[in-house]
Amino acid sequence: MEVKKRTVGEVTVVSVLGDLDGRSAPAAQDRLLGLIPSGGRVLIDMTGVPYMSSAGLRTMLLVYRRAQAVNGAIALAGVSPELRSVMSATGFLEFFTISDTVRRGIEELRA
Amino acid sequence: MATVRDPVVVPGDVPSLELVTRYVLSVVDGLLTPPAVYRMRLAADEVATNIVTHGYAENDRTGVLEVDGGADGDRVWIRFRDSAPPFDPRDRCHAPDLAVPLARRPVGGLGLHLVFTMLDDFEYEREGDRNRNTLIMRRDPAR
């Protein structure tokens, strides 16, 4: 599992690469929580995440809360149909803004 | 025709979960459609994770996890046996309250909910001093 960060205008784009499961989620969580700037706009690119378990959902929940706590805006892009079904079954889907592509996600966060 | 794969026995700890996933995929790949493979992988991951973290580690126990799997008619199944204290996942599964905003949701408890959402069927039995969890997906019998 790898987490990469880049900046596009005022949007921080964070790409997660690899499965988000019980083994990888704790490290991903540490990385992601450290990358949420106060009041900033963050797009998490999930294109490189083929698999996510409840451990990954837990990470998403904590990232969401951190963003809320620092008045940030958070959005997701590149969420596969499988990941969507996991997020839908647990009621996560409606809380996240999800864009089909990273480009669209950046546009929407900048709007 | 029924097929049963040889079981694997792994230490009941977190590092073994990767081996469990690999075994599960080796059983169900080709028997189920890719979305159903994903669902079985996820359910098996959640059940195995629950056994090693709650069944063993939190109870200060060590033990092994035995996994086998196969197909029988339209049933594709994965079965876990462990020697942790008796635990029927069906008693502990609470659907998340979808009306509660994510900011106030409890952090845990989603895994077992996912198990029952993903699977077509689930069986639990206490077998002597072991727990036996059977995860079942149905397949198109023509496949």
Chai-1 contact restraints between the chains, C-beta under 6 A:
chainA,res_idxA,chainB,res_idxB,connection_type,confidence,min_distance_angstrom,max_distance_angstrom,comment,restraint_id
A,G22,B,T49,contact,1.0,0.0,6.0,A-B,restraint_1
A,S53,B,L42,contact,1.0,0.0,6.0,A-B,restraint_2
A,S53,B,D45,contact,1.0,0.0,6.0,A-B,restraint_3
A,S54,B,E46,contact,1.0,0.0,6.0,A-B,restraint_4
A,S54,B,L110,contact,1.0,0.0,6.0,A-B,restraint_5
A,S54,B,G111,contact,1.0,0.0,6.0,A-B,restraint_6
A,S54,B,L114,contact,1.0,0.0,6.0,A-B,restraint_7
A,L57,B,L110,contact,1.0,0.0,6.0,A-B,restraint_8
A,R58,B,V107,contact,1.0,0.0,6.0,A-B,restraint_9
A,Y64,B,L102,contact,1.0,0.0,6.0,A-B,restraint_10
A,R65,B,A103,contact,1.0,0.0,6.0,A-B,restraint_11
A,Q68,B,A103,contact,1.0,0.0,6.0,A-B,restraint_12
A,E82,B,Y38,contact,1.0,0.0,6.0,A-B,restraint_13
A,A89,B,T117,contact,1.0,0.0,6.0,A-B,restraint_14
A,T90,B,P96,contact,1.0,0.0,6.0,A-B,restraint_15
A,T90,B,L110,contact,1.0,0.0,6.0,A-B,restraint_16
A,G91,B,P96,contact,1.0,0.0,6.0,A-B,restraint_17
A,G91,B,L98,contact,1.0,0.0,6.0,A-B,restraint_18
A,F95,B,L102,contact,1.0,0.0,6.0,A-B,restraint_19
